[in-house]
Amino acid sequence: MNIKISNTNSDKDSRSYVRVYVDSIKVAEVSPSRRNPLGYLRQYQGSKYWDSMREQIMATGYEVWQVDMIMTKARGMYVEG
């Protein structure tokens, strides 16, 4: 399972996004109204955006342990494998 976290800024709509990709497939996207959304999410671990991200990942059909592994990586913690 190749997990990548993307912190992007859009020129079209002036919004910033955090996107989660698993094996090159986008499984979650949130848009906190901050200039550095990934930094914001990692600083505020109790943010409502984490719940939204988790729900989006669970909706893709991953098992609970896989969702936990993806979320741990998104939170900036070390994940082996």
DRENSEFI-757707 format. One record per residue (C-alpha): x, y, z; residue in three letters. Coordinates in nm, 2 decimals, padded with zeros to 4 digits, always signed. Layout:
{x=X, y=Y, z=Z, rest=ALA}
...
//
This chain:
{x=+00.00, y=+00.00, z=+00.00, rest=MET}
{x=+00.17, y=+00.32, z=-00.12, rest=ASN}
{x=+00.03, y=+00.62, z=+00.07, rest=ILE}
{x=+00.10, y=+00.97, z=-00.04, rest=LYS}
{x=-00.02, y=+01.29, z=+00.12, rest=ILE}
{x=-00.05, y=+01.60, z=-00.10, rest=SER}
{x=-00.06, y=+01.96, z=+00.02, rest=ASN}
{x=-00.18, y=+02.17, z=-00.27, rest=THR}
{x=-00.28, y=+02.53, z=-00.35, rest=ASN}
{x=-00.53, y=+02.58, z=-00.64, rest=SER}
{x=-00.50, y=+02.88, z=-00.87, rest=ASP}
{x=-00.85, y=+02.84, z=-01.01, rest=LYS}
{x=-01.05, y=+02.88, z=-00.69, rest=ASP}
{x=-00.79, y=+03.01, z=-00.45, rest=SER}
{x=-00.84, y=+02.72, z=-00.21, rest=ARG}
{x=-00.58, y=+02.49, z=-00.05, rest=SER}
{x=-00.63, y=+02.12, z=-00.03, rest=TYR}
{x=-00.49, y=+01.81, z=+00.15, rest=VAL}
{x=-00.54, y=+01.51, z=-00.07, rest=ARG}
{x=-00.47, y=+01.15, z=+00.03, rest=VAL}
{x=-00.37, y=+00.90, z=-00.24, rest=TYR}
{x=-00.34, y=+00.52, z=-00.20, rest=VAL}
{x=-00.17, y=+00.34, z=-00.48, rest=ASP}
{x=-00.21, y=+00.66, z=-00.70, rest=SER}
{x=-00.59, y=+00.67, z=-00.64, rest=ILE}
{x=-00.73, y=+00.97, z=-00.46, rest=LYS}
{x=-00.92, y=+00.85, z=-00.16, rest=VAL}
{x=-00.98, y=+01.17, z=+00.04, rest=ALA}
{x=-00.97, y=+01.54, z=+00.00, rest=GLU}
{x=-01.03, y=+01.82, z=+00.25, rest=VAL}
{x=-01.00, y=+02.19, z=+00.22, rest=SER}
{x=-00.93, y=+02.38, z=+00.54, rest=PRO}
{x=-00.94, y=+02.75, z=+00.49, rest=SER}
{x=-00.57, y=+02.79, z=+00.57, rest=ARG}
{x=-00.27, y=+02.88, z=+00.36, rest=ARG}
{x=-00.08, y=+02.56, z=+00.47, rest=ASN}
{x=-00.36, y=+02.31, z=+00.52, rest=PRO}
{x=-00.15, y=+02.01, z=+00.60, rest=LEU}
{x=+00.04, y=+02.20, z=+00.86, rest=GLY}
{x=-00.28, y=+02.32, z=+01.01, rest=TYR}
{x=-00.43, y=+01.96, z=+01.02, rest=LEU}
{x=-00.12, y=+01.82, z=+01.18, rest=ARG}
{x=-00.11, y=+02.10, z=+01.44, rest=GLN}
{x=-00.48, y=+02.06, z=+01.53, rest=TYR}
{x=-00.53, y=+01.69, z=+01.55, rest=GLN}
{x=-00.89, y=+01.73, z=+01.68, rest=GLY}
{x=-01.00, y=+01.93, z=+01.38, rest=SER}
{x=-01.33, y=+01.84, z=+01.21, rest=LYS}
{x=-01.14, y=+01.78, z=+00.88, rest=TYR}
{x=-00.99, y=+01.46, z=+01.02, rest=TRP}
{x=-01.34, y=+01.32, z=+01.07, rest=ASP}
{x=-01.43, y=+01.41, z=+00.71, rest=SER}
{x=-01.11, y=+01.26, z=+00.58, rest=MET}
{x=-01.16, y=+00.94, z=+00.78, rest=ARG}
{x=-01.52, y=+00.91, z=+00.65, rest=GLU}
{x=-01.41, y=+00.95, z=+00.29, rest=GLN}
{x=-01.14, y=+00.68, z=+00.33, rest=ILE}
{x=-01.38, y=+00.44, z=+00.49, rest=MET}
{x=-01.63, y=+00.49, z=+00.21, rest=ALA}
{x=-01.37, y=+00.35, z=-00.04, rest=THR}
{x=-01.40, y=+00.01, z=+00.13, rest=GLY}
{x=-01.08, y=-00.03, z=+00.31, rest=TYR}
{x=-01.07, y=-00.24, z=+00.63, rest=GLU}
{x=-01.04, y=-00.06, z=+00.97, rest=VAL}
{x=-00.68, y=-00.14, z=+01.01, rest=TRP}
{x=-00.60, y=+00.00, z=+00.67, rest=GLN}
{x=-00.79, y=+00.32, z=+00.74, rest=VAL}
{x=-00.60, y=+00.35, z=+01.07, rest=ASP}
{x=-00.27, y=+00.31, z=+00.88, rest=MET}
{x=-00.36, y=+00.57, z=+00.62, rest=ILE}
{x=-00.48, y=+00.82, z=+00.89, rest=MET}
{x=-00.16, y=+00.76, z=+01.09, rest=THR}
{x=+00.05, y=+00.85, z=+00.78, rest=LYS}
{x=-00.16, y=+01.16, z=+00.71, rest=ALA}
{x=-00.11, y=+01.27, z=+01.07, rest=ARG}
{x=+00.26, y=+01.28, z=+01.01, rest=GLY}
{x=+00.35, y=+00.97, z=+01.22, rest=MET}
{x=+00.58, y=+00.70, z=+01.11, rest=TYR}
{x=+00.42, y=+00.40, z=+00.94, rest=VAL}
{x=+00.62, y=+00.09, z=+00.86, rest=GLU}
{x=+00.54, y=-00.08, z=+00.53, rest=GLY}
//
